[in-house]
Amino acid sequence: MVAHSRTSLRVDRLRPLNLPRPVDIELDHHTLPTAVTSEGRRKVVESVREIWQVDDEWWRDRLARRYVEVVLAGGGHVVLYEDQMTGKWFMQDP
């Protein structure tokens, strides 16, 4: 067992995890990603695993996003999404 440290929890030490990062996307004629550029590095999309749409909070600040989970060259995979209100693309780890 671990002894209680008797220190109080501090909200200022909390940090968000897996924040979306802005990226540049190259699209094919079906508007599917073919390449992702992040932090100056371009990676080719080998395949699309899944696509889904989220439309929410239409009664407040509308949220409209198209998500695309892709496999990148070299085997990694990420989740990309297009903010359909701004047209900007973002990347998150799955």
Order of alpha helices (4+ residues) and beta strands (2+ residues): beta-beta-beta-beta-beta-beta
